[in-house]
């Protein structure tokens, strides 16, 4: 089992550009959540996808959008990049459940640098 | 809103015990977690505790929860140089689908 995988590992973009990050969940998982971790900060929740729909969203602008595919993999898109978007973007996968303990498994992250 | 606070740095000698503290504000927190992040890596779940528990022990790790004071601690016994990392406290109101709310992390440095 490869666990949660993310691509690319590193990415450098300039202000105003658009970026797409990719995530493949752990085998057997159907839910993908995205987090942004700025330097020196804890991860902040961006949004969560299940059954190809955005289920929950954190306090992020509409420039941040996503998609989930039938194979449960997911993409995070960021438009009109700002310097402040520079961060480590983490993907977490889990099983969709309404209650009880349910671990979220994290990928290694994509380091985005905006110049 | 929800908030999780941690001290930013901790330095201990190899072989000593480390205690990392965390406070949270959400009284509806159901699960509380400790994650470890090594340089250049993602987050690894170390342990968690359900809010109706006071203590949980897992090998070298002991988690204590004071629900009245909304205080969580992680004790690492016999700390090793491989324990050097950033430790994040996190909480969810209802695990499974609820997003994790993280603290800013405590950087643990272990001196040989």
Interface residues (C-beta under 8 A of the other chain):
Chain A: X4 X31 X33 X35 X40 X41 X42 X43 X44 X45 X48 X50 X55 X56 X58 X90 X92 X94 X95 X96 X97 X98 X99 X100 X101 X102 X103 X104 X105 X106 X107 X108 X109
Chain B: X4 X31 X35 X40 X41 X42 X43 X44 X45 X48 X50 X88 X90 X94 X95 X96 X97 X98 X99 X100 X101 X102 X103 X104 X105
